[in-house]
Amino acid sequence: MKLDELIEYLDYKDLINFKNIDITGISYNSKTTKKGDIFVCLVGEHTDGHEFAKMAIENGANALLAERPVEDTKIPQVIVSSTRRKIADIADRFYSSPSKGINLIGITGTNGKTTVTHLIQKIFEENEQKCALIGTLGYKLSSNGEYRDAKHTTPQAPELQATLRMIKDVEKIDNVVMEVSSHALEQNRVGGCRFNGAVLTNLTQDHLDYHITMDNYFEAKALLFKKLKEEDFAVINADDAYAERFLSVVPEEVKKYTYGVKNNASVTAKDINFSLNGAEFTLTENGREHRVNLHMNGMFSVYNVLAAVTASLAMGIDIEVALKALQNVKGVAGRFEAVVKKPLVIVDYAHTPDGLENVLKSAREITPSDGKLICLFGCGGDRDATKRPKMGSIAEKLADKIVITSDNPRSEDPQIIITDIISGLKSINTENVIVEADRGTAIGLLKTVASNNDVVVIAGKGHEDYQILKDKTIHFDDREEARKVFEGSVI
């Protein structure tokens, strides 16, 4: 693509050394820049891409997208107000707006995004339609396919647009369901994406290290809904505290659907029961009732299923098709995943106050009357510290015993993080509260803490197979560690 074509619709401030050269790629990492790339000088929280422009040029970049002129270079420079926002525009242009030829559904919310995307993918396939998925675990082209790496919940714009183009042209898939994080919305990583539908799972405290306030967090999520068009749809969790605010930002002409358990909604669930085998409930839509039997467990699973079913109804998929698809789903990796039978050990990604509360309440539902509920968890370093005491308080209130440990401490001292968690406890009774900073050792202690009739929740990492320490990242998988400890009772 010629440079003038790439920037034809770009709102740029200045052009320096302009030549109408060929652009063969987009890069924002100087180390991986290739010959013919336009290098985007991204300005982030901790780094400034302008400082790496010379290295990118040495590696072959033949043009720059920058916020200020880079000196001592003769290659073309396109000066814009924000490279972080404009990278999405040129990526969309470079890959010829792939989302405009795809039925693209965005799922956003604090918890549940991954599960809802997987459920919607299953529903499409039950309806004999191909559907690709993009999210936390990477992207995959079918529910039975393998995940391919995607560095963030929502990839950076060039990778995202390239992936969408590949899905459309190479794989011939016309439906894509995608997790859309607040960071991706705030940083405009999904700029240029034409969403046909948007689904809200919930909005509870998370990422306040980045967004600072819940209002800012809401505004970031709301961006997904504000851009919907007349022929699109929005699906909102009617039971969420922010439901009315989300409904109010959806353009008037967009079709609106709601789901819930506590409040009136388009799709509701009642008569909910939980057992070791899963959840059962009655789903109501358009005055009709349907009995649902799930292999998944927990109230959060009920909400996730309601979200997926409501989205499928909004797209005109028959309710019976949707329910048949969901009743066969066993669950998603690292989401309330049972890995050991006796004691019942459940690994879950819950790393927010609301997520931990939901998982522990669900685990309590299936804890035998003569058994204890034990929770092992930690909090991430270099992230929102205000949620640490809250999670400590929730664990103390809902579990019989808690084991406090590390969870990706990053550059922070694990003991300081643990102290923050402990500050939320009413008492530190050593019989009920165990502190062990090393996560592997902490999981090992479960062998002496838990009896066969107990239920153990190992929360925070879920599907992750690594631990981020101060000076390195090591392989670490909660599921593997639990299976080692209870090797005679692995599921």
C-alpha positions in Angstrom: 0.0 0.0 0.0 1.2 3.5 -0.9 1.8 5.9 2.0 -0.7 8.5 0.6 -3.4 5.8 0.5 -2.6 4.6 4.0 -3.1 8.2 5.5 -5.8 9.3 3.1 -8.4 9.6 5.8 -6.1 10.2 8.7 -6.5 13.4 10.6 -2.7 14.3 10.8 -1.1 17.5 11.9 2.0 17.6 9.6 3.9 15.7 7.0 7.7 15.7 7.0 10.0 14.5 4.2 7.0 13.1 2.4 7.6 10.6 -0.4 4.8 8.3 -1.7 6.6 5.1 -0.8 5.3 1.6 -0.4 4.3 0.5 3.1 4.4 -3.3 3.6 3.6 -3.5 7.3 2.9 -1.7 10.5 5.2 -2.1 13.6 5.4 -0.5 17.0 8.2 -2.6 18.5 11.6 -1.5 17.1 13.1 -5.0 17.7 10.6 -6.7 15.4 10.4 -3.9 12.8 10.9 -5.2 9.2 12.0 -3.6 6.0 9.1 -1.5 4.5 7.2 -1.0 7.8 5.8 2.2 9.0 7.0 2.4 12.6 4.4 3.8 15.1 6.0 5.8 18.0 3.6 4.7 20.7 3.5 6.7 23.8 2.6 4.5 26.8 2.5 4.5 30.5 6.2 3.5 30.9 7.8 3.9 27.4 8.0 6.4 24.6 8.3 4.9 21.1 10.0 8.0 19.8 13.1 6.9 21.7 13.3 3.8 19.6 12.6 5.3 16.2 16.3 5.3 15.2 16.5 1.5 16.0 13.4 0.9 14.0 14.8 2.8 11.0 18.0 0.7 11.2 15.9 -2.4 11.1 14.2 -1.3 7.9 11.3 1.1 8.8 10.8 3.5 5.8 8.2 5.8 7.5 7.2 7.0 10.9 3.9 7.8 12.6 4.8 10.1 15.4 3.5 12.8 17.8 6.6 15.0 17.4 9.3 15.1 14.7 12.2 12.7 15.0 15.5 14.5 14.2 18.3 13.3 11.9 16.3 11.1 9.6 15.2 11.6 6.0 12.4 9.1 5.9 8.7 10.3 5.8 7.1 11.3 9.1 3.4 11.6 9.6 2.8 13.7 12.7 -0.5 13.1 14.6 -2.0 14.2 18.0 -2.0 10.6 19.4 -0.2 7.7 18.0 -2.0 5.4 20.4 -5.3 6.4 18.8 -4.2 6.7 15.2 -2.5 3.3 15.0 -6.0 1.7 14.9 -7.0 3.9 12.0 -4.0 3.0 9.9 -4.3 -0.6 10.8 -7.9 -0.7 9.8 -7.0 1.0 6.5 -4.0 -1.2 5.8 -6.1 -4.4 6.2 -9.0 -2.9 4.2 -11.5 -2.7 7.1 -12.0 -6.5 7.6 -14.6 -6.1 10.4 -17.1 -4.5 7.9 -17.4 -7.9 6.2 -17.9 -9.8 9.5 -20.6 -10.2 12.0 -18.5 -9.0 15.0 -19.9 -9.4 18.5 -18.0 -7.7 21.4 -18.2 -8.9 25.0 -17.1 -6.6 27.8 -17.4 -6.6 31.6 -15.2 -7.3 34.6 -15.9 -11.0 34.9 -17.3 -13.6 32.6 -16.1 -12.4 29.2 -14.1 -15.5 28.4 -16.9 -17.9 29.2 -19.5 -15.9 27.3 -17.4 -15.8 24.2 -16.9 -19.5 24.3 -20.6 -20.1 24.8 -21.6 -17.9 21.9 -19.1 -19.7 19.7 -20.7 -23.0 20.7 -24.2 -21.6 19.9 -23.1 -20.5 16.4 -21.7 -24.0 15.7 -24.8 -25.7 16.9 -26.6 -23.4 14.4 -24.3 -24.8 11.7 -22.4 -21.5 11.4 -18.6 -21.0 11.7 -17.5 -18.6 14.4 -14.0 -17.5 15.5 -13.1 -16.3 19.0 -10.7 -13.7 20.1 -9.9 -13.2 23.8 -7.8 -13.8 26.9 -6.6 -17.3 26.0 -5.7 -16.2 22.4 -7.8 -16.8 19.4 -9.3 -19.9 17.9 -11.1 -20.7 14.7 -13.5 -23.2 16.1 -14.6 -24.6 19.5 -12.6 -27.7 18.9 -9.5 -25.9 17.6 -6.4 -24.9 19.4 -5.7 -21.5 20.9 -3.2 -19.3 19.1 -1.3 -16.7 21.1 -2.7 -13.2 21.5 -0.6 -11.1 23.8 -3.5 -9.2 25.4 -7.2 -9.9 26.2 -7.8 -7.7 23.1 -4.7 -7.6 20.8 -3.0 -4.3 19.7 -4.7 -2.9 16.5 -2.3 -4.2 13.8 -2.5 -7.8 15.1 -6.2 -7.5 15.7 -6.9 -6.2 12.1 -4.6 -8.8 10.6 -6.3 -11.6 12.5 -9.8 -10.4 11.4 -8.6 -10.2 7.8 -7.2 -13.8 8.1 -10.4 -15.0 9.6 -12.5 -13.5 6.8 -10.3 -14.2 3.8 -8.3 -17.3 4.6 -10.6 -19.2 6.9 -13.8 -18.0 5.3 -15.5 -17.4 8.7 -18.1 -14.6 8.8 -18.8 -14.6 12.6 -16.4 -13.4 15.3 -17.0 -13.1 19.0 -14.4 -11.1 20.8 -13.6 -10.1 24.4 -13.2 -6.4 24.6 -11.3 -5.1 27.6 -11.5 -1.7 29.1 -7.9 -1.1 28.3 -8.5 -1.9 24.6 -11.4 0.5 24.5 -9.6 3.3 26.4 -6.5 2.8 24.2 -8.5 2.6 21.0 -7.1 -0.9 20.1 -10.5 -1.7 18.6 -10.7 1.6 16.8 -12.0 0.9 13.2 -13.8 -2.3 14.3 -17.4 -2.3 13.2 -19.3 -4.2 16.0 -22.7 -5.6 15.2 -23.6 -6.4 18.8 -22.3 -5.7 22.3 -22.8 -7.6 25.5 -22.2 -6.4 29.1 -21.5 -9.1 31.7 -21.1 -6.9 34.7 -19.1 -4.0 36.1 -17.3 -4.4 39.4 -14.0 -3.2 40.9 -10.9 -4.0 38.8 -8.1 -2.1 37.0 -8.4 1.0 39.2 -4.6 1.2 39.1 -5.2 2.2 35.5 -8.7 3.8 35.5 -8.4 5.4 39.0 -12.2 5.7 39.5 -15.2 3.5 38.8 -16.7 6.3 36.7 -13.6 6.2 34.4 -13.9 2.5 34.2 -17.5 2.7 33.3 -16.8 5.4 30.6 -14.2 3.1 29.0 -16.6 0.1 28.9 -19.4 2.4 27.6 -17.4 3.2 24.5 -18.3 -0.2 23.0 -22.0 0.6 23.3 -22.0 4.2 22.2 -20.7 3.3 18.7 -23.5 0.8 17.9 -25.7 1.6 14.9 -29.5 1.2 14.1 -29.2 -2.4 12.9 -27.1 -3.5 15.9 -28.0 -4.8 19.3 -27.0 -4.3 22.9 -27.3 -7.0 25.6 -27.2 -5.7 29.2 -27.1 -7.5 32.6 -30.2 -6.0 34.2 -29.0 -7.1 37.7 -25.8 -5.1 37.4 -25.6 -1.9 39.4 -24.6 0.0 36.3 -27.3 -1.4 34.1 -29.3 1.8 33.7 -26.2 3.8 32.9 -25.2 1.4 30.2 -28.7 1.4 28.7 -28.7 5.2 28.7 -25.6 5.4 26.5 -26.9 2.9 23.9 -28.1 5.0 20.9 -31.9 5.2 20.8 -32.3 3.3 17.5 -30.2 0.3 18.6 -32.2 -2.8 19.7 -31.8 -3.4 23.5 -32.1 -6.7 25.3 -31.6 -7.4 29.0 -31.1 -10.6 31.1 -31.1 -11.2 34.8 -32.2 -13.2 37.9 -33.4 -10.5 40.3 -34.9 -7.9 38.0 -37.4 -7.8 35.1 -35.6 -8.6 31.9 -36.0 -9.9 28.4 -34.5 -13.2 29.5 -34.6 -14.5 33.1 -33.8 -17.5 35.2 -35.7 -18.9 38.2 -36.0 -22.1 40.3 -32.2 -22.3 40.3 -30.5 -25.3 41.9 -26.9 -26.4 42.2 -25.3 -29.8 42.7 -22.0 -31.5 42.1 -23.2 -32.2 38.6 -23.9 -28.6 37.7 -26.7 -26.0 37.7 -30.4 -26.4 36.8 -32.9 -23.6 36.3 -35.9 -22.4 34.3 -35.2 -19.9 31.6 -38.0 -17.6 30.6 -38.1 -15.5 27.3 -41.1 -14.1 25.5 -43.4 -15.7 28.0 -42.1 -19.2 27.3 -40.3 -21.3 29.8 -37.4 -23.7 29.2 -35.8 -26.1 31.7 -32.0 -25.9 31.5 -29.5 -28.4 32.8 -25.9 -27.3 32.8 -22.6 -29.2 33.4 -21.3 -25.9 34.6 -21.8 -24.7 38.2 -22.3 -21.5 40.1 -24.6 -18.5 39.9 -22.0 -16.8 37.6 -22.5 -19.7 35.2 -26.2 -19.0 35.1 -25.5 -15.3 34.3 -23.0 -16.3 31.6 -25.5 -18.6 30.0 -28.3 -15.9 30.1 -25.9 -13.5 28.4 -25.0 -15.9 25.7 -28.7 -17.0 25.1 -29.9 -13.4 25.0 -27.2 -12.5 22.4 -28.2 -15.5 20.3 -31.8 -14.5 20.4 -30.8 -10.9 19.4 -29.2 -12.5 16.3 -32.3 -14.5 15.5 -31.0 -17.9 16.5 -33.6 -20.4 17.7 -33.8 -20.7 21.5 -33.8 -24.5 21.3 -30.6 -24.5 19.3 -28.9 -22.2 21.8 -29.9 -24.3 24.8 -28.9 -27.6 23.2 -25.4 -26.1 22.6 -25.0 -24.8 26.1 -26.3 -27.9 27.9 -23.3 -29.9 26.4 -20.6 -27.4 27.5 -18.3 -28.7 30.2 -16.8 -25.3 31.0 -13.8 -23.2 30.1 -10.2 -23.8 31.2 -9.4 -22.3 34.5 -13.0 -21.2 35.2 -14.4 -23.1 38.1 -12.4 -26.1 36.8 -12.4 -29.1 39.0 -9.0 -30.8 39.0 -9.0 -33.1 42.0 -11.9 -35.2 43.4 -11.1 -35.7 47.1 -10.9 -33.1 48.4 -12.8 -31.4 45.6 -10.2 -28.8 44.3 -11.5 -26.1 42.0 -9.2 -23.7 40.1 -10.6 -20.4 39.1 -9.4 -17.2 37.5 -11.2 -15.0 40.0 -8.9 -12.1 40.8 -11.3 -9.3 41.7 -13.5 -8.9 44.8 -16.7 -9.6 42.9 -15.1 -12.6 41.1 -13.9 -14.1 44.4 -17.2 -13.6 46.1 -19.1 -15.3 43.2 -16.8 -18.3 43.1 -16.8 -18.8 46.9 -20.6 -18.6 47.0 -20.8 -21.1 44.2 -18.3 -23.4 46.0 -20.3 -23.1 49.2 -23.4 -24.4 47.4 -21.6 -27.7 46.7 -19.7 -28.1 50.0 -21.0 -31.1 51.9 -22.6 -30.4 55.3 -19.7 -32.2 57.0 -17.0 -30.5 54.9 -15.2 -27.2 55.0 -14.7 -24.6 52.3 -11.0 -23.6 52.0 -9.8 -20.7 49.8 -6.2 -20.2 48.6 -5.6 -16.8 46.9 -3.3 -13.8 46.5 -3.3 -10.5 44.8 -1.2 -9.3 41.8 1.6 -6.8 42.3 1.7 -3.5 40.5 -2.1 -3.5 40.2 -5.0 -2.0 42.1 -4.0 -2.2 45.8 -7.4 -1.1 47.1 -9.0 -4.4 46.2 -6.5 -6.4 48.4 -8.2 -5.9 51.8 -11.6 -6.3 50.2 -10.6 -9.7 48.9 -9.2 -10.6 52.3 -12.5 -9.7 53.9 -14.6 -11.6 51.4 -12.5 -14.8 51.8 -12.7 -14.6 55.6 -16.4 -14.1 55.5 -17.3 -16.9 53.0 -14.6 -19.6 53.6 -14.0 -21.7 56.7 -10.2 -21.5 56.2 -8.0 -19.3 54.0 -4.5 -19.6 52.7 -3.0 -16.3 51.7 -0.2 -16.4 49.2 1.4 -14.7 46.1 -0.2 -14.2 42.7 2.1 -12.6 40.1 3.9 -10.2 42.6 5.8 -8.5 39.8 8.1 -5.8 41.1 6.3 -5.6 44.6 7.5 -7.4 47.7 5.0 -10.3 48.2 5.0 -9.7 51.9 3.7 -6.2 51.4 0.9 -7.5 49.2 0.0 -10.1 51.8 0.0 -7.5 54.5 -2.5 -5.4 52.5 -4.7 -8.5 52.2 -4.5 -9.3 55.9 -5.5 -5.7 56.7 -9.0 -6.6 55.5 -9.4 -9.5 58.0 -11.2 -9.1 61.3 -8.9 -11.5 63.1 -5.9 -13.6 62.3 -6.6 -17.0 63.9 -3.8 -19.3 62.9 -6.2 -22.2 62.8 -8.2 -20.5 60.1 -5.7 -18.2 58.4 -2.5 -19.6 56.9 0.1 -17.3 55.3 2.7 -18.7 52.9 4.3 -16.3 50.3 5.5 -19.1 48.0 2.5 -20.2 46.0 3.8 -23.7 45.3 4.5 -24.3 48.9 1.1 -22.9 49.8 -0.6 -25.3 47.5 1.5 -28.1 49.0 0.1 -27.2 52.5 -3.4 -28.1 51.3 -2.5 -31.7 51.8 -2.4 -31.3 55.5 -5.2 -28.6 55.7 -7.9 -30.2 53.6 -9.9 -33.4 54.3 -11.6 -35.6 51.7 -15.1 -34.0 52.2 -13.7 -30.5 51.9 -13.9 -28.1 48.9 -10.8 -26.1 48.0 -10.9 -23.1 45.8 -7.5 -22.0 44.3 -8.3 -18.6 43.0 -6.5 -15.9 40.9 -4.6 -17.6 38.1 -7.0 -20.0 36.5 -5.7 -20.9 33.0 -2.4 -19.1 33.5 0.7 -21.3 33.4 3.2 -18.7 34.7 4.1 -16.7 37.7 5.5 -13.2 37.2 8.2 -12.4 39.8 10.4 -9.3 40.3 13.2 -10.4 38.0 11.8 -13.2 35.9 8.7 -15.1 34.8 8.6 -18.8 35.7 6.4 -21.7 34.6 3.6 -22.2 37.2 0.2 -23.8 36.8 -2.2 -24.1 39.7 -3.8 -27.1 38.1 -0.5 -28.9 37.7 0.5 -28.1 41.3 -2.8 -29.3 42.8 -2.6 -32.6 40.8 0.9 -33.1 42.2 -0.2 -32.6 45.7 -3.3 -34.9 45.4 -1.9 -37.2 42.8 -4.1 -40.1 43.9 -7.4 -38.3 43.3 -6.9 -36.4 40.0 -9.9 -35.8 37.8 
